[in-house]
């Protein structure tokens, strides 16, 4: 049992690999490890993987080529071998060769690799800017011949994968929807001193919604005395997502422009109202255009919507910004929405056109699913959050609540996946209402252009 727990405890390394960023421009196929699991843990992994009926078959070609700005392998940052990689190594003898690029030049380098016949096998699509444009341009290929989404390993995410069909095929393998994309971070001491009810208690009672959120802001904000409302760089989209209506959706294999949806108008008008009541901190007082997370800890700012990644740090680091009494809740519920929607991300991968080992990629992704559906892993991973980051059990429970909300209603915005131009246009303009621009002005200036972008993609779904 002790060995089993040692095996499972390593699972968190798999999730953490997503946030460790590599630097540099040149490709690298190095797989030298700075850290490795101890032999007893590897023996246990080997035994568990070999005995499971979920992992089947063997691999003739054991090497898969991965291009990204972050490495799946240990990369010198101190992380251990991710458990899904260890399973891949032990069960199939698998090896992941890393081809290093920067975030900014990853598509340029991928195109060069495809044209040169390098045989890159897989690429990350969880940033939501790879699909469907990569399929349209012929950079990625369908994965249906290699992954059975109705199998015991994948049936838990079959529905969410089927929601992303393109031209009748699966191009993305969505390993899981993720609920930690954006939460409302706040300081309980600030809430208490202001005489407010704790947002966590409101959430538990089903009363944490836009109205409660706004009421707190309006009663707190006093810019003359350095009392600010909402800070952060992504709060607009965090709030927009609570409507459950993405700017660009995907329905029945077609991109859909939702800018004219009443929910979009409603949330944009609300953002405009928040701006006009000084609830938006950016651009107010001494803020300029620099986010100041430390103002949460200092009691100057009420809410800081942000991804939970900012709390995946040592306790001295996140408390240095948000204070000892920091806590978080999901984004407030849209009171007019039919369900409780929150911003949802995805851990997903695409198979590159010209891949030399698609079977190997499928087996590696099977290993990722194998780790995620191991029930004991969840308990140990939760404990790891407490041990590594100084979280309380209450924080872990709230994170799990957010994951349940994401699993229940996984809504994705494909704005960045249409094209770079479309993504940039929406990224800048959907923020305008929170900067004092009425929605009707923004809508009139961008709707037709966005419609053109979408029609071009829908009419030509794959490269000829």
Secondary structure, DSSP 8 states (H G I E B T S, - for coil): -HHHHHHHHTTHHHHHGGG-----SS-------S----HHHHHHHHHHHHH-SSS----SS-EEEEEESS-SS--SSS----HHHHHHHHHH--EEEEEE--TTTHHHHHHHHHHHT----EEE-TTS-STTHHHHTTSEE--TTT--TTSTTTGGGHHHHHTT-BTTB--EEEEEEES-S-EEEEEHHHHHHTT---HHHHHHTT--BHHHHHHHHHHH-BGGGTBEEEESSSHHHHHHGGGS--SEEEETTEEEE-TTSHHHHHHHHHHHHHHHTT-B-TTSTT-TT---THHHHTTSEEEEEE-GGGGSS-HHHHHHHH-TTEEEEE--B-TTSSS-----EEEEEEEETT-S-HHHHHHHHHHHHHHHT-HHHHHHHHHHHHHHH---HHHHHHHHHHHHHHHHS-----HHHH-HHHHHHHHHHTTGGGGT--HHHHHHHHHHHHHHHHHHHHHS-S--
